[in-house]
Amino acid sequence: MTVIELEPPIASFASDNSAGVLPEVMDAIARANTGHAVAYGADDWTRRAEQAFAELFGRPAPTLFTFSGTGANIVGLGSVLHPWESVLCPVNAHINTDECGAPERFTGSKLVDIPCPDGKLRPEQLEA
């Protein structure tokens, strides 16, 4: 078997896990990684983040933190879907090609992929 080694792309939007974080993010993580904190939202970091969202929106804003982009997509879709509903998306949509079935598995909803030459759904494509 021949193994072909490819040069990695300069940038890719396929996954938030395919590139390192900005140095500022890593520095912030290192500063936060000291001492002890109660887990699962009962910590100062979570309270500060929730306060920042409340200030941004002008009122308390329920916040659901996730560990990854896939987790965020599932929480977002799950917050607006019932299991018997579907998501109409371009065949090459990130949720269809890069989430490895997680949206359907965790929301119980079906992804219906629609061929779109430029990746953009148009109203006339949804009528059928």
Secondary structure, 3 states (H helix, E strand, C coil): CCCCCCCCCCCCCCCCCCCCCCHHHHHHHHHHCCCCCCCCCCCHHHHHHHHHHHHHHCCCCCCCCCCCHHHHHHHHHHHHCCCCCEEEEECCCHHHHCCCCHHHHHHCCEEEEECCCCCCCCHHHHCC
